[in-house]
């Protein structure tokens, strides 16, 4: 598929400190950026607008999964034939979008998911690495989808895949829900090597051991409620 219109979707909550730089870096190469401000209590919306992004603001805090669904729906309405999801905290690298696109061109996959374990990861705490590996094993067992990185927020969706996916898990379990739907909808999936950089800011924002355990908890709860 030739990519004509690409939209980058950024879910955000209290990211005013870094989101301006994230958006500026993205828009230098990919001008169509939509930020879904999930009812931030800081200046995230104003900073994002000043950096040139389209901003949609949730009236109440719903969670990252809900923000992604809102952004994906907006991008589809604007004619996107390719959608990239991108975290707001500075962990993802703009140049890796090109890696996703190249992987899509080579494989013609419906979904391309970034993998820090095929690429590189900087400053990843040991305990979180263990939890991420456990999440990969859990998803392989429960969904049958063989990924090396089940919780990477950097992913590419074709228009067809984005139209079929429905994110109903509002919070962290949305990542496992996406993987499960890839299996259930029989979407072709590929992985691309990307770089994830953990910073003092992103670790402080929530990349902590307790948050990692919450991911696994939500995985089990989501599976039980399926």
Secondary structure, DSSP 8 states (H G I E B T S, - for coil): -----EEEEEEESS-TTTHHHHHHHHHTT---EEEEE-S-SSSHHHHHHHTT-EEEE-SS---HHHHHHHHHHHHHHTT-SEEEE--SSS-S-THHHHHHHHHHHHH--SEEEEEEEEEEEES--HHHHHHHHHHHHHHHHHH----S-TT-S-EEEEHHHHHH------STTHHHHHHHHHHHTT--EEEEEEEEE--HHHHHHT-SHHHHHHHHHHHHHHHHH-
